[in-house]
Amino acid sequence: MKNLKFLLVLATVAFLTVSCSNNQEKTLFTTVMKTDKGDIRGIKLNSSPEEVKKIEGQKPDSTADGYLAYFINVPSKQAHLTIEYNFDNRGLYSADINVKVKGDSTKSLSTIDTLQKKIRKLLTKKYGPPVELSPVTLIWNFKSESGSSASAQLLNNSEVEGTGSLEIFVQTEVE
C-alpha cells in the first residue's frame, strides 16, 4: 500500500512538472498582444499610468512624466519587445509596441510574417477590416472602449531593417 501511495505521489508530481513547464512557454503572439481585452494588451486608451502598470503586472523598465516603457525578451523566439505608453491629462493616448526578431533573416522574416497575420486577424475581429495604406502598412479606425475615436496601425518594418521587425501603434485621435 505504501508503494502504491508513493507511486501515486510521484506520478502526480511528474504530471504537474510537465504541465507547468509546457504552460510557461508563451507564444510570441501571446507575449505581444497579452490578451484580446481592452484596446491593446488588455489596456483601454485613456487609462491612468497606475492602471497600465497593474495590467502589465511588472515594474516598468523606464519611466518619465507621462511615459512608461517595458523591455521584454522572449529568448525561445530570439525576440525582443519594446512597449512604450504615453499619457496626457486624460490618460493613455498612445501605445507603441515594437517587436524585433534576431537570427537569420529567413527565419526572422517568417516569424514576423506569422505574427503579423495573427495580429491582423485579431485586430480585424475587434475593429473590422483594415485600410491598406501600403503592402506593409495596415490601419484600423475604431471607437476605443473609453469612447474616444482611435486608430491602430500595423507596420512590417522587416525589409527596411533587414531582419524581422513589426510595429503596432495605437492612439486616440486628436479632437
C-alpha positions in Angstrom: 0.0 0.0 0.0 2.9 2.4 0.8 4.4 1.7 -2.5 1.2 2.5 -4.3 0.8 5.8 -2.4 4.5 6.6 -3.2 3.9 5.9 -6.9 0.7 7.9 -6.9 2.5 10.9 -5.4 5.4 10.5 -7.8 3.1 10.3 -10.8 1.2 13.4 -9.6 4.5 15.4 -9.2 5.7 14.3 -12.6 2.4 15.3 -14.2 2.4 18.7 -12.6 6.0 19.4 -13.5 5.4 18.6 -17.2 2.1 20.6 -17.2 3.7 23.7 -15.7 6.7 23.6 -17.9 4.5 23.4 -21.0 2.4 26.3 -19.8 5.4 28.6 -19.2 6.3 28.7 -22.9 4.2 31.5 -24.3 3.9 32.1 -28.0 5.3 35.3 -29.4 1.7 36.4 -30.3 0.6 35.9 -26.7 3.5 37.8 -25.4 3.0 40.7 -27.8 -0.8 41.0 -27.5 -1.2 39.6 -24.0 -5.0 39.4 -24.3 -7.8 40.4 -26.7 -9.4 42.5 -23.9 -9.1 46.3 -23.8 -7.9 48.3 -26.8 -4.4 46.8 -26.8 -2.7 44.3 -24.5 -5.7 44.4 -22.1 -5.4 48.1 -21.6 -8.0 50.7 -22.5 -7.0 54.0 -24.1 -7.4 56.9 -21.5 -6.3 54.6 -18.7 -4.1 56.0 -16.0 -0.4 55.0 -15.6 -1.4 53.1 -12.5 -4.0 51.1 -14.4 -1.4 50.3 -17.1 1.2 49.2 -14.5 -1.4 46.9 -12.9 -2.3 45.2 -16.2 1.3 44.9 -17.3 1.9 43.2 -13.9 5.5 44.2 -13.6 7.6 47.3 -12.9 8.3 49.5 -15.9 11.9 49.4 -17.2 11.8 53.2 -17.9 9.6 56.0 -16.6 9.3 59.7 -17.1 6.5 62.2 -16.7 3.7 60.9 -18.9 5.7 57.9 -20.1 6.2 54.2 -19.2 8.3 51.7 -21.1 8.7 47.9 -20.9 11.5 45.9 -22.5 10.6 42.2 -22.8 12.9 39.5 -24.0 11.5 36.3 -25.4 14.6 34.0 -25.6 12.9 31.0 -27.0 11.8 33.1 -30.0 15.0 35.2 -30.2 12.7 38.2 -29.9 12.7 41.5 -28.1 9.7 43.8 -27.4 9.8 47.4 -26.6 6.4 48.7 -25.3 6.0 52.4 -24.8 3.0 54.1 -23.3 2.3 57.9 -23.4 -0.1 59.7 -21.2 -1.6 63.2 -21.1 -4.1 64.7 -18.6 -6.9 62.4 -20.0 -4.8 59.2 -19.6 -3.2 56.9 -22.1 -3.2 58.4 -25.5 -0.8 56.1 -27.3 0.8 52.7 -27.1 3.7 51.7 -29.4 4.8 48.1 -29.5 8.0 47.2 -31.4 8.9 43.6 -32.0 12.4 42.6 -33.2 13.3 39.0 -34.1 17.0 38.1 -34.2 18.5 35.4 -36.3 19.0 34.6 -39.9 16.7 36.8 -42.0 14.7 34.0 -43.5 13.6 32.6 -40.1 13.1 36.1 -38.5 11.0 37.2 -41.6 8.9 34.1 -41.3 8.3 34.6 -37.6 7.3 38.2 -38.2 5.0 37.2 -41.1 3.2 34.7 -38.9 2.9 37.2 -36.1 1.6 39.9 -38.4 -1.1 37.5 -39.8 -2.2 36.6 -36.2 -2.3 40.3 -35.1 -4.2 41.3 -38.3 -6.8 38.6 -37.7 -7.3 39.7 -34.1 -7.5 43.4 -34.9 -9.9 42.7 -37.8 -12.1 40.7 -35.5 -12.1 43.6 -33.0 -12.3 46.6 -35.3 -13.4 45.4 -38.7 -11.5 45.3 -42.0 -8.3 47.5 -42.1 -7.4 50.1 -44.7 -4.3 49.0 -46.5 -2.1 52.1 -46.8 0.7 50.1 -48.4 1.7 46.4 -48.7 3.4 46.7 -45.3 1.0 49.1 -43.5 -2.5 48.5 -42.3 -4.7 50.8 -40.3 -7.9 50.3 -38.3 -10.1 53.2 -37.2 -12.3 52.4 -34.2 -14.1 53.7 -31.1 -12.0 52.9 -28.1 -13.6 51.2 -25.1 -13.5 54.5 -23.3 -15.5 56.1 -26.2 -12.6 58.0 -28.0 -12.0 57.9 -31.7 -8.8 55.9 -32.1 -6.7 54.1 -34.6 -4.4 51.1 -34.7 -1.6 50.8 -37.2 0.3 47.6 -38.0 3.6 48.2 -39.8 6.0 45.5 -41.0 9.5 47.1 -41.0 11.3 43.9 -41.9 12.5 45.0 -45.3 13.8 48.3 -44.1 15.6 46.8 -41.1 16.8 43.7 -42.9 15.5 41.4 -40.1 12.1 40.6 -38.5 10.6 43.8 -37.3 7.0 44.7 -36.6 5.3 47.7 -35.0 1.9 48.1 -33.6 0.9 51.7 -32.8 -2.4 52.5 -31.2 -3.5 56.0 -30.4 -6.5 58.2 -29.6 -7.3 60.7 -32.4 -6.7 64.4 -31.7 -10.0 66.1 -31.4 
